[in-house]
Amino acid sequence: MNFNPNSSFLYGIAIFVIVFVIIQSLFFLIRAYRQAKKIGMDMKQVNKSIVSTAIFTLAPAVSILLGVITLSKFMGIPLPWIRLSVIGAITYELPAATTTANALGLSLAETITDAKAYTAIAWVMTIGILPSIILVPILLKRIQKGLINLKNRDEKWGELFMQAMFLGMISAFLGMVFSDVRSGLPGFIPLFVLLSSAVLMALCGILIKRFKIKQLENYALPISMIGAMIVAVVITPIIQ
């Protein structure tokens, strides 16, 4: 009997988990909003923060949707839907699933029908993310305390250290960008997308600093991400 990654049982689990997360989010949003009123915060600023934050989530939401669509052909909808809706780390989930599938000799173009292979991929995706869940509550306060102490001693070095950490995090994913450049022009698609995102971000920076369009400060990142996605959709069929 073949395994069905789109079974009603898996759909039931996915719907339960996602509804629970939505209810939890709304619960804390309402409590936080009421508490802001209670302590006399500027509600105009609070509402502005809520709107800007909601808009800021559009770009990640689109990328997550694309990730679900990409994985759904191979793994069905329920598991990618749960993973990317709850965790949302598309830069981790896709490589983890792809690497495991390649190690098992499975084609990403065909729907998986082997329960053992499906379970193996799910376990790899789950176990690989566990260190971040465990280490954050253990090490976060120590790291924050060290950063604060460093910034108090030398503010310039503190800022440089934070920028270095951010660049280190970004550079960890550059291997995915350059991994296929030797395969010809199609291998440069990720690089073209990266450069288009950088150009859009630079243009937003110019508009903000030179033309004093301060409204773009909260939307520069979503604009660059969505713009890069559009570039990827346009150039991929042309180059390939």
C-alpha positions in Angstrom: 0.0 0.0 0.0 1.5 3.3 -1.1 1.8 6.1 1.4 -0.3 9.3 0.8 1.4 12.5 1.9 -1.9 14.3 1.4 -4.1 12.0 3.5 -7.0 13.5 5.5 -5.2 12.5 8.8 -2.2 14.7 8.0 -4.5 17.5 6.9 -6.3 17.2 10.2 -3.0 17.6 12.1 -2.0 20.5 10.0 -5.2 22.4 10.4 -5.2 21.8 14.2 -1.7 23.1 14.6 -2.2 26.1 12.4 -5.5 27.1 14.0 -3.9 26.7 17.5 -1.1 29.1 16.4 -3.5 31.6 15.0 -5.6 31.6 18.2 -2.6 31.9 20.3 -1.3 34.9 18.3 -4.7 36.7 18.4 -4.9 36.1 22.2 -1.6 37.7 22.9 -2.2 40.5 20.4 -5.5 41.5 22.1 -3.9 41.3 25.6 -1.0 43.4 24.5 -3.3 46.0 22.9 -5.4 46.2 26.0 -2.4 46.5 28.2 -1.0 49.3 26.0 -4.3 51.2 26.5 -4.2 50.5 30.2 -0.7 51.9 30.8 -1.4 55.0 28.7 0.7 54.4 25.6 0.3 56.5 22.5 -2.3 54.4 20.7 -1.7 56.2 17.4 1.9 55.0 17.6 0.8 51.5 18.6 -1.7 51.3 15.7 1.1 52.5 13.3 3.4 49.8 14.6 0.8 47.2 14.1 0.1 48.3 10.5 3.8 48.6 9.6 4.5 45.2 11.2 1.6 43.6 9.3 2.9 45.0 6.0 6.5 43.9 6.9 5.2 40.3 7.1 3.9 40.3 3.5 7.2 39.5 1.9 8.1 36.6 4.2 4.6 35.3 3.8 4.9 35.3 0.0 8.3 33.5 0.2 6.8 31.0 2.6 3.9 30.4 0.3 6.3 29.8 -2.6 8.2 27.4 -0.3 5.1 25.4 0.5 4.2 25.2 -3.3 7.8 24.1 -4.0 7.7 21.3 -1.4 4.1 20.3 -1.9 4.8 18.6 -5.3 7.3 16.3 -3.5 6.0 16.0 0.1 2.4 16.9 -0.2 0.8 20.0 1.4 0.3 19.2 5.1 3.9 18.8 6.3 5.3 21.8 4.4 2.3 23.8 5.5 2.9 23.0 9.2 6.7 23.5 9.0 6.7 26.7 7.1 3.6 28.2 8.8 4.8 27.6 12.3 8.6 27.9 11.9 8.8 29.9 8.8 12.5 29.3 8.2 12.4 28.7 4.5 16.2 29.1 4.3 16.4 26.0 6.5 13.4 23.9 5.6 14.0 23.7 1.8 17.7 22.8 2.0 17.0 20.2 4.8 14.3 18.5 2.7 16.2 18.7 -0.5 19.5 17.4 1.0 17.8 14.4 2.7 15.8 13.5 -0.5 19.1 13.6 -2.5 20.8 11.4 0.0 17.9 8.9 -0.3 18.1 9.0 -4.1 14.6 10.5 -4.4 13.4 12.8 -7.2 11.9 16.1 -6.1 9.8 16.1 -9.2 7.7 13.2 -8.0 5.4 12.8 -5.1 6.9 10.7 -2.3 5.1 7.4 -1.7 7.6 5.7 0.6 6.5 6.2 4.3 10.0 5.5 5.6 11.6 8.1 3.3 8.8 10.6 4.3 9.5 9.9 8.0 13.2 10.3 7.5 12.9 13.7 5.8 10.5 14.8 8.6 12.9 13.7 11.3 15.8 15.5 9.6 13.8 18.7 9.3 12.7 18.4 13.0 16.0 17.4 14.6 18.0 19.9 12.6 16.0 22.8 14.1 16.0 21.6 17.7 19.4 23.2 18.6 18.0 26.7 18.0 15.0 25.9 20.2 17.1 24.5 23.0 20.1 26.9 22.9 18.1 30.2 22.7 16.7 30.0 26.3 20.0 28.7 27.6 22.4 31.1 25.9 20.4 34.2 24.9 20.7 36.1 28.2 24.4 35.4 28.4 25.0 36.6 24.8 22.8 39.7 25.3 24.7 40.5 28.5 28.0 40.2 26.8 26.9 42.4 23.9 25.6 45.1 26.3 28.9 45.0 28.3 30.9 45.3 25.1 28.7 48.2 23.9 29.0 50.0 27.3 32.8 49.7 27.2 33.2 50.7 23.5 30.0 51.7 21.6 31.8 51.6 18.2 33.2 48.1 18.7 29.8 47.0 19.9 28.1 48.1 16.7 30.9 46.5 14.6 30.4 43.2 16.5 26.7 43.3 15.9 27.2 44.0 12.2 29.8 41.2 12.0 27.3 38.7 13.5 24.6 39.8 11.1 27.0 39.4 8.1 28.1 36.1 9.4 24.5 34.9 9.5 23.9 36.1 6.0 27.2 34.6 4.6 26.2 31.2 5.9 23.6 31.0 3.1 25.9 32.3 0.3 26.9 28.7 -0.4 23.4 28.1 -1.7 23.7 31.2 -4.0 27.0 30.1 -5.6 26.6 26.3 -5.4 25.6 25.9 -9.0 27.5 28.6 -10.8 29.6 26.0 -12.6 26.6 24.4 -14.2 26.2 27.3 -16.6 24.0 30.4 -16.9 21.0 28.8 -15.1 23.3 28.4 -12.1 23.6 32.1 -11.8 19.9 32.6 -11.3 20.2 32.8 -7.4 23.1 35.3 -7.8 21.0 37.5 -10.2 18.1 37.4 -7.7 20.4 38.3 -4.8 21.9 41.3 -6.8 18.4 42.5 -7.8 17.4 42.5 -4.1 20.5 44.4 -3.2 19.8 47.0 -5.9 16.3 47.5 -4.7 17.4 47.9 -1.1 20.1 50.5 -2.3 17.4 52.4 -4.2 15.2 52.5 -1.1 18.2 53.7 0.9 18.8 56.5 -1.5 15.1 57.6 -1.5 15.1 57.5 2.3 18.4 59.5 2.9 18.6 61.8 -0.1 14.9 62.5 -0.8 13.8 62.2 2.9 11.1 59.6 2.2 11.0 58.3 5.7 7.9 56.2 5.1 10.0 53.7 3.2 12.1 52.8 6.3 9.6 50.2 7.4 8.9 48.9 3.9 12.4 48.7 2.3 13.0 45.1 3.3 9.6 43.8 2.0 10.0 45.8 -1.2 13.4 44.3 -1.8 12.3 40.8 -1.0 9.1 40.9 -3.1 11.0 42.6 -6.0 13.6 39.9 -5.9 10.9 37.2 -6.0 9.3 38.9 -9.1 12.8 38.9 -10.8 13.2 35.2 -10.0 9.8 34.4 -11.5 10.6 36.4 -14.7 14.2 35.4 -15.4 14.0 31.7 -14.5 11.9 30.5 -17.5 13.9 32.8 -19.7 17.4 31.6 -18.7 16.4 27.9 -18.3 
